[in-house]
Amino acid sequence: MRGTRATRVIAVVGLCGLVGVAAFGIASIAGAHDTSKSKSSQHRVHASSTSMANMPGMHMAGAKVDDKGLSLLSNGHHHRMVDEQQLTPSERATLTHQIEGTIGAAQRFPTVAAALAAGYKRTGPYMPGIGAHYIHLTGQGLNPDGVMDDADLADPLAIIYAGTDPTSPIAGFMYYSTSPKEPVGFAGGNDVWHYHADLCLKYGPDGIDVPYGLDNSATKKQCDSVGGRLMKQTQWMVHVWSVPGWESRQGLFGEVNPGLMCPDGSYYQYRPDQWAAHPLNACKSAA
């Protein structure tokens, strides 16, 4: 069931702007972005307000366990993630077909080197739980209708890798949509789409740095100080952890993937004001 929406009109520079405003010569866009819930009646929350330890697949029983910083991770603004919703046989069959499409894409871009050869560019550093995103702006990847058909699945806006070295393997995908409402997306109701706000982006010939990290409410003054550009809000995106061997224990559409660790096996990141000095890896133990 689709919930009631109170539409907010927001001037949005989407990830198409992120990829192309200056660095790649693609004009930014602006549009109406409805940020209310579409797939359930759950209210929208910032990711950091929900502990990772309390998310589906992350429950811990008994004594407190040192999760090495996993519960500190967050990713965007989204509706509260709830337990797995049951799919009908028809939805299950459609979802199976859709995931097969993502696996086909994974076979085409097995490493960072393959993505670079296909025109993808790094956007941000490697981040624990989130990986390294490589983005390629195409009309198909923007998916304005928000429905995941075969062409959309074969042409993800972003591919997620387990590092930034040329040999780093593919770990997942980030699909995107410029739909004014939260996308229909994948079959069933388990894909929770998110967006990011107040991103400081610093464009360069090899990609885009994110000097203050994700969702840390960077100010224009801060962004100007590092030669960046402030993006007030992206449009819709969803992570898909369908690559064999990189399935997330949070689920197919989990907010993060615990398999994407720092070199020491932890998830501890630099403070937001330290990211500018570490454009390729946000892990403390990567120094």
Backbone as CSV, one residue per row, in Angstrom:
resi,resn,N_x,N_y,N_z,CA_x,CA_y,CA_z,C_x,C_y,C_z
1,MET,0.847,-1.192,0.000,0.000,0.000,0.000,0.882,1.242,0.000
2,ARG,0.512,2.234,-0.756,1.240,3.489,-0.798,0.626,4.460,0.183
3,GLY,1.445,5.051,1.039,0.936,5.952,2.050,0.608,7.321,1.485
4,THR,-0.025,8.164,2.277,-0.348,9.527,1.873,0.917,10.360,1.808
5,ARG,1.012,11.212,0.801,2.205,12.028,0.622,1.887,13.508,0.789
6,ALA,2.749,14.215,1.508,2.670,15.666,1.565,3.859,16.177,0.784
7,THR,3.625,16.583,-0.445,4.711,16.901,-1.363,5.404,18.202,-0.991
8,ARG,6.738,18.113,-0.931,7.545,19.303,-0.725,8.286,19.601,-2.020
9,VAL,8.257,20.848,-2.451,8.996,21.229,-3.640,10.354,21.740,-3.202
10,ILE,11.385,21.065,-3.651,12.738,21.378,-3.205,13.623,21.560,-4.424
11,ALA,14.440,22.590,-4.408,15.407,22.744,-5.487,16.502,21.721,-5.259
12,VAL,16.572,20.752,-6.161,17.465,19.615,-5.958,18.511,19.574,-7.056
13,VAL,19.754,19.470,-6.675,20.788,19.112,-7.623,21.032,17.641,-7.411
14,GLY,20.545,16.796,-8.325,20.628,15.356,-8.145,22.023,14.840,-8.385
15,LEU,22.198,13.538,-8.299,23.502,12.970,-8.536,23.935,13.192,-9.964
16,CYS,22.979,13.475,-10.850,23.413,13.859,-12.189,24.201,15.149,-12.111
17,GLY,23.813,16.045,-11.214,24.605,17.235,-10.967,25.894,16.881,-10.275
18,LEU,25.844,15.939,-9.352,27.016,15.507,-8.615,28.083,15.008,-9.572
19,VAL,27.670,14.251,-10.568,28.630,13.686,-11.487,29.090,14.708,-12.516
20,GLY,28.215,15.652,-12.890,28.561,16.388,-14.067,28.557,17.885,-14.044
21,VAL,28.224,18.552,-12.965,28.085,20.006,-13.012,29.335,20.650,-13.578
22,ALA,30.496,20.273,-13.027,31.722,20.901,-13.484,32.684,19.892,-14.067
23,ALA,32.812,18.755,-13.411,33.852,17.810,-13.777,33.591,17.136,-15.100
24,PHE,32.340,16.794,-15.384,32.066,15.981,-16.552,31.165,16.673,-17.560
25,GLY,30.859,17.945,-17.349,30.181,18.722,-18.358,28.711,18.431,-18.523
26,ILE,28.046,17.883,-17.491,26.621,17.602,-17.571,25.882,18.606,-16.708
27,ALA,24.823,19.193,-17.244,24.076,20.189,-16.491,23.374,19.561,-15.304
28,SER,23.232,20.338,-14.210,22.500,19.871,-13.033,21.008,19.975,-13.310
29,ILE,20.232,19.334,-12.413,18.787,19.396,-12.567,18.172,19.929,-11.293
30,ALA,16.944,20.358,-11.404,16.185,20.758,-10.233,14.796,20.200,-10.405
31,GLY,14.162,19.805,-9.304,12.841,19.230,-9.456,12.112,19.070,-8.155
32,ALA,10.877,18.614,-8.260,10.079,18.352,-7.072,10.485,17.011,-6.500
33,HIS,10.807,16.981,-5.223,11.274,15.754,-4.579,10.385,15.485,-3.382
34,ASP,9.527,14.498,-3.518,8.627,14.126,-2.433,9.371,13.202,-1.490
35,THR,9.582,13.631,-0.248,10.379,12.852,0.683,9.527,12.149,1.712
36,SER,8.239,12.008,1.468,7.400,11.238,2.382,7.371,9.785,1.943
37,LYS,6.853,8.922,2.783,6.939,7.492,2.563,5.970,7.002,1.497
38,SER,6.414,6.059,0.649,5.548,5.512,-0.374,5.278,4.033,-0.201
39,LYS,6.176,3.293,0.441,6.023,1.845,0.477,5.413,1.328,1.761
40,SER,5.311,2.142,2.769,4.665,1.707,4.006,4.266,2.935,4.791
41,SER,3.638,2.730,5.928,3.225,3.845,6.758,4.312,4.276,7.721
42,GLN,5.520,3.662,7.651,6.598,4.028,8.554,7.074,5.434,8.240
43,HIS,7.424,6.199,9.287,7.834,7.577,9.067,9.297,7.646,8.683
44,ARG,9.674,8.763,8.045,11.030,8.947,7.553,11.941,9.349,8.704
45,VAL,13.128,8.756,8.726,14.090,9.047,9.769,15.451,9.253,9.144
46,HIS,16.334,9.925,9.879,17.723,9.972,9.473,18.337,8.651,9.877
47,ALA,19.211,8.138,9.040,19.769,6.817,9.283,20.397,6.699,10.656
48,SER,21.087,7.752,11.113,21.828,7.649,12.356,20.924,7.563,13.572
49,SER,19.615,7.820,13.406,18.714,7.744,14.544,18.269,6.314,14.820
50,THR,18.634,5.395,13.926,18.296,3.995,14.113,19.582,3.208,14.264
51,SER,19.790,2.586,15.409,21.009,1.829,15.644,21.106,0.661,14.680
52,MET,22.296,0.452,14.105,22.514,-0.698,13.232,22.237,-1.991,13.985
53,ALA,22.538,-2.014,15.258,22.362,-3.236,16.030,20.903,-3.636,16.157
54,ASN,19.983,-2.674,15.921,18.565,-2.955,16.052,17.882,-3.184,14.716
55,MET,18.645,-3.202,13.641,18.060,-3.396,12.325,17.892,-4.883,12.025
56,PRO,17.003,-5.211,11.087,16.811,-6.610,10.717,18.137,-7.280,10.394
57,GLY,18.348,-8.451,10.952,19.581,-9.185,10.709,20.725,-8.761,11.586
58,MET,20.499,-7.783,12.477,21.575,-7.265,13.299,21.271,-7.376,14.783
59,HIS,20.234,-8.114,15.159,19.854,-8.206,16.554,20.916,-8.941,17.364
60,MET,21.179,-8.447,18.557,22.152,-9.060,19.434,21.484,-9.413,20.744
61,ALA,21.744,-10.598,21.240,21.141,-11.041,22.488,22.212,-11.195,23.549
62,GLY,21.803,-11.067,24.818,22.731,-11.293,25.913,23.604,-10.092,26.177
63,ALA,24.857,-10.349,26.552,25.776,-9.296,26.951,26.106,-8.373,25.777
64,LYS,26.443,-7.153,26.130,26.812,-6.171,25.116,28.064,-6.639,24.381
65,VAL,28.036,-6.529,23.050,29.129,-7.003,22.213,29.810,-5.815,21.553
66,ASP,31.120,-5.836,21.487,31.867,-4.800,20.781,31.710,-5.027,19.281
67,ASP,30.952,-4.174,18.632,30.710,-4.354,17.195,31.721,-3.599,16.347
68,LYS,32.768,-3.068,16.969,33.878,-2.414,16.271,33.420,-1.218,15.440
69,GLY,32.366,-0.557,15.889,31.915,0.665,15.241,30.820,0.483,14.223
70,LEU,30.351,-0.748,14.015,29.308,-0.975,13.005,28.042,-0.199,13.325
71,SER,27.640,-0.169,14.580,26.391,0.500,14.945,26.478,2.014,14.806
72,LEU,27.686,2.539,14.593,27.847,3.987,14.413,27.596,4.417,12.971
73,LEU,27.542,3.458,12.061,27.389,3.800,10.650,25.957,4.200,10.328
74,SER,25.808,5.075,9.357,24.497,5.458,8.856,24.619,5.771,7.380
75,ASN,23.499,5.814,6.706,23.535,6.068,5.270,22.261,6.746,4.812
76,GLY,22.287,8.061,4.795,21.207,8.825,4.201,19.973,8.978,5.066
77,HIS,18.964,9.611,4.472,17.658,9.818,5.095,16.683,8.830,4.453
78,HIS,15.968,8.094,5.271,15.071,7.075,4.735,14.022,6.720,5.770
79,HIS,13.033,5.934,5.342,12.032,5.441,6.267,12.629,4.352,7.131
80,ARG,12.056,4.171,8.293,12.563,3.162,9.203,12.520,1.781,8.553
81,MET,13.643,1.072,8.650,13.715,-0.265,8.087,13.102,-1.250,9.078
82,VAL,12.158,-2.041,8.577,11.446,-2.984,9.421,11.782,-4.406,8.977
83,ASP,11.213,-5.385,9.667,11.474,-6.772,9.313,11.000,-7.066,7.889
84,GLU,11.575,-8.094,7.328,11.279,-8.489,5.951,9.777,-8.625,5.714
85,GLN,9.309,-8.008,4.630,7.914,-8.142,4.254,7.726,-9.361,3.356
86,GLN,6.642,-10.065,3.558,6.367,-11.263,2.778,6.002,-10.903,1.347
87,LEU,6.545,-11.647,0.403,6.262,-11.422,-1.009,5.278,-12.457,-1.520
88,THR,4.459,-12.051,-2.469,3.582,-12.999,-3.145,4.422,-13.816,-4.128
89,PRO,3.926,-14.947,-4.586,4.675,-15.721,-5.593,5.021,-14.892,-6.826
90,SER,4.100,-14.040,-7.249,4.356,-13.205,-8.419,5.471,-12.197,-8.130
91,GLU,5.418,-11.557,-6.948,6.465,-10.606,-6.582,7.819,-11.298,-6.467
92,ARG,7.823,-12.503,-5.898,9.071,-13.249,-5.749,9.673,-13.572,-7.104
93,ALA,8.842,-13.965,-8.047,9.334,-14.288,-9.391,9.905,-13.047,-10.074
94,THR,9.211,-11.910,-9.915,9.701,-10.666,-10.518,11.008,-10.230,-9.883
95,LEU,11.078,-10.322,-8.558,12.308,-9.929,-7.859,13.472,-10.826,-8.272
96,THR,13.230,-12.108,-8.409,14.281,-13.033,-8.847,14.825,-12.623,-10.207
97,HIS,13.923,-12.272,-11.119,14.346,-11.819,-12.442,15.155,-10.524,-12.333
98,GLN,14.712,-9.607,-11.495,15.425,-8.337,-11.330,16.829,-8.559,-10.769
99,ILE,16.957,-9.431,-9.780,18.270,-9.669,-9.188,19.191,-10.365,-10.177
100,GLU,18.645,-11.237,-11.004,19.457,-11.849,-12.059,20.019,-10.772,-12.989
101,GLY,19.232,-9.713,-13.211,19.708,-8.602,-14.030,20.873,-7.874,-13.390
102,THR,20.840,-7.710,-12.074,21.959,-7.043,-11.395,23.210,-7.917,-11.445
103,ILE,23.042,-9.215,-11.320,24.202,-10.114,-11.369,24.842,-10.079,-12.753
104,GLY,24.006,-9.926,-13.779,24.544,-9.766,-15.129,25.401,-8.510,-15.236
105,ALA,24.960,-7.437,-14.596,25.745,-6.202,-14.588,27.055,-6.403,-13.840
106,ALA,27.019,-7.163,-12.755,28.231,-7.424,-11.970,29.274,-8.156,-12.796
107,GLN,28.829,-9.039,-13.662,29.756,-9.793,-14.493,30.443,-8.901,-15.523
108,ARG,29.803,-7.785,-15.875,30.398,-6.855,-16.842,31.419,-5.934,-16.201
109,PHE,31.285,-5.688,-14.900,32.165,-4.739,-14.213,32.772,-5.378,-12.956
110,PRO,33.572,-6.423,-13.095,34.036,-7.158,-11.922,35.030,-6.417,-11.044
111,THR,35.726,-5.434,-11.594,36.745,-4.695,-10.840,36.631,-3.200,-11.112
112,VAL,37.329,-2.434,-10.282,37.389,-0.980,-10.497,37.947,-0.681,-11.882
113,ALA,38.950,-1.426,-12.309,39.540,-1.191,-13.630,38.498,-1.318,-14.733
114,ALA,37.613,-2.291,-14.613,36.563,-2.474,-15.621,35.593,-1.303,-15.604
115,ALA,35.272,-0.800,-14.417,34.366,0.338,-14.311,34.993,1.593,-14.918
116,LEU,36.262,1.827,-14.612,36.945,2.996,-15.164,36.997,2.931,-16.689
117,ALA,37.236,1.744,-17.219,37.298,1.578,-18.671,35.953,1.859,-19.328
118,ALA,34.865,1.667,-18.564,33.519,1.903,-19.086,33.036,3.330,-18.838
119,GLY,33.891,4.158,-18.256,33.537,5.559,-18.058,33.049,5.924,-16.672
120,TYR,33.068,4.981,-15.740,32.663,5.286,-14.370,33.751,6.091,-13.668
121,LYS,33.337,6.967,-12.754,34.262,7.820,-12.007,34.028,7.644,-10.508
122,ARG,35.119,7.647,-9.746,34.990,7.534,-8.288,34.252,8.733,-7.726
123,THR,33.353,8.485,-6.776,32.643,9.550,-6.074,32.745,9.278,-4.578
124,GLY,33.582,10.036,-3.897,33.804,9.837,-2.477,34.863,8.780,-2.217
125,PRO,35.225,8.585,-0.947,36.242,7.602,-0.590,35.638,6.216,-0.380
126,TYR,36.484,5.242,-0.122,36.001,3.973,0.404,35.515,4.236,1.820
127,MET,34.309,3.767,2.133,33.715,3.959,3.451,33.327,2.606,4.028
128,PRO,33.622,2.340,5.288,33.221,1.063,5.875,31.709,0.896,5.835
129,GLY,31.279,-0.295,5.457,29.862,-0.587,5.366,29.211,-0.103,4.094
130,ILE,29.843,0.802,3.398,29.247,1.425,2.209,30.105,1.215,0.965
131,GLY,31.398,1.037,1.146,32.285,0.782,0.028,32.668,2.030,-0.736
132,ALA,33.221,1.834,-1.915,33.626,2.922,-2.800,32.677,2.974,-3.984
133,HIS,32.078,4.131,-4.216,31.091,4.289,-5.282,31.755,4.842,-6.548
134,TYR,31.432,4.211,-7.660,31.884,4.683,-8.970,30.635,4.960,-9.801
135,ILE,30.542,6.189,-10.307,29.312,6.657,-10.951,29.538,6.940,-12.433
136,HIS,28.541,6.563,-13.220,28.540,6.852,-14.654,27.184,7.430,-15.010
137,LEU,27.175,8.658,-15.461,25.915,9.333,-15.766,25.408,8.949,-17.144
138,THR,24.257,8.288,-17.176,23.565,8.004,-18.427,22.094,8.309,-18.213
139,GLY,21.377,8.541,-19.309,19.945,8.787,-19.180,19.232,7.609,-18.548
140,GLN,19.655,6.381,-18.891,19.016,5.196,-18.342,19.246,5.096,-16.837
141,GLY,20.456,5.439,-16.393,20.791,5.333,-14.985,20.012,6.281,-14.097
142,LEU,19.437,7.336,-14.671,18.653,8.294,-13.883,17.236,7.798,-13.625
143,ASN,16.755,6.864,-14.411,15.495,6.153,-14.182,14.370,7.067,-13.687
144,PRO,13.885,7.979,-14.509,12.889,8.948,-14.045,11.547,8.357,-13.648
145,ASP,11.193,7.164,-14.162,9.886,6.605,-13.790,9.945,5.783,-12.504
146,GLY,11.155,5.495,-12.025,11.285,4.806,-10.744,10.958,3.323,-10.780
147,VAL,10.766,2.749,-11.966,10.461,1.321,-12.108,11.728,0.607,-12.576
148,MET,12.070,-0.515,-11.957,13.302,-1.214,-12.293,13.050,-2.230,-13.403
149,ASP,13.184,-1.776,-14.654,13.035,-2.704,-15.769,14.419,-3.216,-16.181
150,ASP,14.455,-4.083,-17.192,15.708,-4.730,-17.562,16.786,-3.719,-17.951
151,ALA,16.399,-2.681,-18.681,17.376,-1.681,-19.114,17.954,-0.929,-17.914
152,ASP,17.125,-0.603,-16.942,17.604,0.087,-15.743,18.574,-0.792,-14.964
153,LEU,18.241,-2.059,-14.813,19.064,-2.980,-14.042,20.435,-3.166,-14.669
154,ALA,20.494,-3.130,-15.989,21.753,-3.329,-16.701,22.641,-2.102,-16.694
155,ASP,22.100,-0.972,-16.285,22.836,0.291,-16.382,22.753,1.052,-15.062
156,PRO,23.348,0.520,-13.978,23.279,1.210,-12.677,24.028,2.531,-12.705
157,LEU,23.480,3.525,-12.021,24.183,4.806,-11.949,25.501,4.637,-11.212
158,ALA,25.511,3.808,-10.159,26.723,3.630,-9.369,26.988,2.160,-9.099
159,ILE,28.261,1.802,-9.166,28.712,0.471,-8.795,29.554,0.614,-7.530
160,ILE,29.349,-0.292,-6.593,30.057,-0.241,-5.318,31.171,-1.274,-5.319
161,TYR,32.384,-0.824,-4.951,33.545,-1.707,-4.914,34.115,-1.788,-3.503
162,ALA,34.877,-2.852,-3.269,35.458,-3.100,-1.949,36.807,-2.415,-1.793
163,GLY,37.007,-1.326,-2.498,38.244,-0.555,-2.427,38.346,0.345,-3.633
164,THR,39.468,1.062,-3.738,39.682,1.981,-4.855,40.858,1.568,-5.735
165,ASP,41.478,0.439,-5.436,42.547,-0.069,-6.294,41.943,-0.611,-7.590
166,PRO,42.698,-0.635,-8.674,42.161,-1.162,-9.934,41.631,-2.585,-9.822
167,THR,42.230,-3.374,-8.927,41.806,-4.767,-8.784,40.714,-4.968,-7.742
168,SER,40.269,-3.908,-7.086,39.225,-4.043,-6.056,37.965,-4.634,-6.672
169,PRO,37.361,-5.639,-6.020,36.217,-6.335,-6.616,34.895,-5.608,-6.400
170,ILE,33.962,-5.891,-7.269,32.617,-5.350,-7.132,31.931,-5.973,-5.913
171,ALA,31.190,-5.148,-5.173,30.501,-5.620,-3.969,28.998,-5.349,-4.008
172,GLY,28.553,-4.432,-4.846,27.128,-4.115,-4.880,26.836,-2.993,-5.860
173,PHE,25.626,-2.469,-5.742,25.168,-1.431,-6.657,24.439,-0.330,-5.897
174,MET,24.403,0.829,-6.508,23.522,1.884,-6.047,22.683,2.312,-7.244
175,TYR,21.404,1.969,-7.203,20.488,2.403,-8.260,19.870,3.733,-7.866
176,TYR,19.515,4.505,-8.854,19.113,5.899,-8.663,17.820,6.180,-9.410
177,SER,17.090,7.168,-8.950,15.882,7.569,-9.663,15.612,9.047,-9.430
178,THR,15.253,9.726,-10.496,14.846,11.127,-10.399,13.332,11.256,-10.286
179,SER,12.670,10.177,-9.954,11.219,10.219,-9.747,10.864,11.251,-8.691
180,PRO,9.790,12.037,-8.882,9.397,13.024,-7.866,8.878,12.371,-6.590
181,LYS,8.482,11.100,-6.668,8.028,10.366,-5.498,8.939,9.173,-5.273
182,GLU,8.949,8.641,-4.053,9.788,7.483,-3.788,9.466,6.397,-4.805
183,PRO,10.488,5.852,-5.467,10.258,4.955,-6.594,9.510,3.677,-6.227
184,VAL,8.803,3.143,-7.229,8.240,1.804,-7.098,9.375,0.817,-6.864
185,GLY,10.463,0.979,-7.613,11.666,0.210,-7.391,11.513,-1.268,-7.680
186,PHE,12.048,-2.083,-6.770,12.041,-3.529,-6.948,10.719,-4.124,-6.480
187,ALA,10.441,-5.325,-6.943,9.199,-5.999,-6.575,9.142,-6.252,-5.070
188,GLY,7.952,-6.110,-4.502,7.796,-6.267,-3.061,8.052,-4.947,-2.356
189,GLY,8.019,-4.950,-1.046,8.162,-3.703,-0.297,9.404,-3.611,0.535
190,ASN,10.466,-4.347,0.177,11.644,-4.402,1.039,12.776,-3.459,0.637
191,ASP,12.668,-2.815,-0.509,13.712,-1.870,-0.924,13.375,-0.483,-0.382
192,VAL,14.113,-0.058,0.620,13.906,1.247,1.249,14.885,2.238,0.618
193,TRP,14.345,3.182,-0.137,15.170,4.159,-0.845,15.543,5.314,0.087
194,HIS,16.683,5.946,-0.196,17.161,7.029,0.667,17.668,8.196,-0.182
195,TYR,18.003,9.279,0.490,18.628,10.423,-0.169,19.623,11.046,0.806
196,HIS,20.502,11.886,0.291,21.489,12.570,1.113,21.263,14.079,1.038
197,ALA,21.642,14.760,2.098,21.442,16.210,2.158,22.730,16.911,2.595
198,ASP,22.894,18.153,2.129,24.011,19.016,2.512,25.356,18.328,2.298
199,LEU,25.581,17.913,1.067,26.840,17.279,0.690,27.801,18.322,0.137
200,CYS,29.027,18.276,0.606,30.076,19.123,0.035,30.828,18.286,-0.984
201,LEU,30.864,18.731,-2.216,31.474,17.975,-3.309,32.626,18.770,-3.909
202,LYS,33.743,18.095,-4.052,34.916,18.738,-4.644,35.286,17.985,-5.914
203,TYR,35.109,18.627,-7.058,35.282,17.986,-8.344,36.746,17.993,-8.776
204,GLY,37.174,16.894,-9.362,38.531,16.783,-9.862,38.566,15.928,-11.111
205,PRO,39.717,15.840,-11.765,39.803,15.088,-13.029,39.582,13.591,-12.865
206,ASP,39.835,13.055,-11.674,39.711,11.616,-11.465,38.438,11.219,-10.723
207,GLY,37.614,12.194,-10.389,36.387,11.872,-9.667,35.961,13.014,-8.770
208,ILE,35.147,12.688,-7.787,34.584,13.688,-6.885,34.889,13.299,-5.447
209,ASP,35.506,14.216,-4.713,35.760,14.002,-3.290,34.585,14.512,-2.474
210,VAL,34.430,13.964,-1.276,33.368,14.376,-0.356,34.050,14.814,0.941
211,PRO,34.555,16.051,0.998,35.431,16.471,2.089,34.834,16.409,3.489
212,TYR,33.513,16.450,3.611,32.895,16.406,4.938,32.000,15.184,5.138
213,GLY,32.183,14.177,4.301,31.435,12.947,4.482,29.982,13.077,4.063
214,LEU,29.195,12.067,4.474,27.780,12.004,4.113,26.899,12.448,5.276
215,ASP,25.919,13.274,4.983,24.875,13.624,5.956,25.416,14.235,7.238
216,ASN,26.451,15.030,7.100,27.009,15.721,8.267,26.675,17.205,8.265
217,SER,25.691,17.579,7.431,25.201,18.960,7.380,26.331,19.955,7.157
218,ALA,27.115,19.715,6.126,28.169,20.658,5.773,27.557,22.014,5.428
219,THR,28.236,23.076,5.789,27.771,24.427,5.486,28.466,24.947,4.229
220,LYS,27.904,25.974,3.643,28.530,26.572,2.468,29.909,27.127,2.812
221,LYS,30.031,27.701,4.000,31.321,28.244,4.414,32.371,27.146,4.497
222,GLN,32.000,26.002,5.090,32.927,24.884,5.174,33.302,24.392,3.786
223,CYS,32.311,24.267,2.942,32.550,23.747,1.602,33.414,24.700,0.781
224,ASP,33.155,25.987,0.887,33.963,26.980,0.182,35.425,26.920,0.627
225,SER,35.632,26.583,1.895,36.994,26.588,2.441,37.879,25.508,1.841
226,VAL,37.263,24.459,1.283,38.048,23.388,0.662,37.888,23.375,-0.856
227,GLY,37.286,24.434,-1.390,37.117,24.535,-2.834,36.035,23.634,-3.385
228,GLY,35.047,23.323,-2.555,33.974,22.442,-2.981,32.704,23.186,-3.343
229,ARG,31.679,22.423,-3.694,30.363,22.978,-4.002,29.343,22.249,-3.153
230,LEU,28.448,22.993,-2.545,27.456,22.408,-1.649,26.229,21.956,-2.430
231,MET,25.862,20.695,-2.278,24.645,20.160,-2.879,23.626,19.974,-1.765
232,LYS,22.512,20.655,-1.855,21.533,20.635,-0.770,20.870,19.274,-0.620
233,GLN,20.603,18.591,-1.728,19.928,17.309,-1.614,20.043,16.513,-2.901
234,THR,20.293,15.214,-2.747,20.270,14.322,-3.903,18.839,13.905,-4.174
235,GLN,18.683,13.017,-5.112,17.392,12.388,-5.323,17.472,10.936,-4.850
236,TRP,16.547,10.089,-5.261,16.394,8.773,-4.648,17.487,7.791,-5.040
237,MET,17.909,6.966,-4.085,18.884,5.909,-4.366,18.660,4.737,-3.425
238,VAL,19.106,3.554,-3.865,18.979,2.355,-3.046,20.198,1.470,-3.292
239,HIS,20.746,0.899,-2.216,21.839,-0.058,-2.338,21.272,-1.456,-2.554
240,VAL,21.934,-2.211,-3.394,21.531,-3.582,-3.678,22.759,-4.478,-3.509
241,TRP,22.680,-5.402,-2.549,23.809,-6.282,-2.222,23.550,-7.677,-2.805
242,SER,23.582,-7.761,-4.135,23.243,-9.006,-4.818,24.456,-9.721,-5.402
243,VAL,25.639,-9.121,-5.288,26.832,-9.729,-5.875,27.200,-10.990,-5.090
244,PRO,27.296,-12.133,-5.751,27.643,-13.368,-5.042,28.926,-13.210,-4.227
245,GLY,28.849,-13.591,-2.962,29.983,-13.469,-2.065,29.999,-12.180,-1.273
246,TRP,29.148,-11.219,-1.647,29.092,-9.927,-0.955,27.684,-9.638,-0.425
247,GLU,26.901,-10.666,-0.209,25.565,-10.474,0.336,25.671,-9.863,1.738
248,SER,24.826,-8.882,2.032,24.831,-8.239,3.348,23.953,-9.007,4.316
249,ARG,24.419,-9.180,5.548,23.583,-9.860,6.529,22.424,-8.984,6.984
250,GLN,22.413,-7.717,6.554,21.248,-6.858,6.774,20.175,-7.106,5.720
251,GLY,20.499,-7.867,4.706,19.525,-8.158,3.680,19.914,-7.602,2.323
252,LEU,19.148,-7.983,1.324,19.411,-7.595,-0.061,19.499,-6.084,-0.221
253,PHE,18.646,-5.352,0.493,18.617,-3.892,0.387,19.087,-3.230,1.687
254,GLY,19.966,-3.888,2.406,20.439,-3.377,3.688,21.049,-1.987,3.582
255,GLU,20.904,-1.217,4.645,21.444,0.137,4.665,22.953,0.132,4.451
256,VAL,23.638,-0.794,5.087,25.065,-0.959,4.875,25.365,-2.447,4.720
257,ASN,26.607,-2.730,4.351,27.060,-4.111,4.222,28.208,-4.338,5.197
258,PRO,27.988,-5.099,6.276,29.045,-5.322,7.260,30.277,-6.020,6.693
259,GLY,30.157,-6.628,5.506,31.316,-7.257,4.889,32.349,-6.255,4.398
260,LEU,31.952,-4.993,4.254,32.866,-3.950,3.786,33.529,-3.299,5.001
261,MET,34.623,-3.883,5.446,35.296,-3.459,6.672,36.498,-2.567,6.374
262,CYS,37.044,-1.999,7.442,38.318,-1.301,7.371,39.449,-2.332,7.407
263,PRO,40.686,-1.917,7.117,41.798,-2.878,7.082,41.976,-3.681,8.365
264,ASP,41.636,-3.103,9.509,41.803,-3.819,10.777,40.554,-4.591,11.190
265,GLY,39.560,-4.673,10.307,38.339,-5.391,10.613,37.312,-4.578,11.378
266,SER,37.576,-3.294,11.570,36.633,-2.425,12.280,35.838,-1.598,11.277
267,TYR,35.013,-0.675,11.822,34.198,0.216,10.996,34.387,1.679,11.393
268,TYR,35.463,1.968,12.081,35.670,3.325,12.587,36.161,4.247,11.477
269,GLN,35.503,5.414,11.363,35.830,6.385,10.336,36.463,7.634,10.949
270,TYR,37.110,8.397,10.103,37.595,9.706,10.524,36.422,10.624,10.859
271,ARG,36.673,11.612,11.696,35.675,12.653,11.951,35.414,13.405,10.647
272,PRO,34.224,13.989,10.494,33.904,14.707,9.254,34.928,15.768,8.873
273,ASP,35.498,16.452,9.866,36.457,17.515,9.538,37.820,16.963,9.124
274,GLN,37.985,15.636,9.149,39.248,15.031,8.747,39.178,14.374,7.373
275,TRP,37.962,14.298,6.803,37.803,13.593,5.526,38.584,14.249,4.387
276,ALA,38.695,15.556,4.405,39.358,16.254,3.302,40.796,15.783,3.125
277,ALA,41.431,15.380,4.208,42.822,14.919,4.154,42.934,13.450,3.757
278,HIS,41.796,12.778,3.632,41.795,11.353,3.301,40.763,11.078,2.210
279,PRO,40.993,11.561,0.989,39.953,11.488,-0.055,39.673,10.090,-0.584
280,LEU,40.580,9.125,-0.361,40.377,7.803,-0.935,39.875,6.761,0.055
281,ASN,40.060,6.990,1.342,39.642,5.997,2.329,39.291,6.690,3.637
282,ALA,38.054,6.503,4.106,37.584,7.158,5.324,37.883,6.348,6.573
283,CYS,38.490,5.176,6.439,38.780,4.326,7.597,39.966,4.868,8.395
284,LYS,39.824,4.916,9.707,40.932,5.341,10.554,42.137,4.427,10.407
285,SER,41.887,3.124,10.279,42.991,2.177,10.235,43.680,2.110,8.878
286,ALA,43.205,2.904,7.915,43.810,2.892,6.596,45.018,3.825,6.510
287,ALA,45.224,4.615,7.566,46.325,5.593,7.545,47.684,4.896,7.489
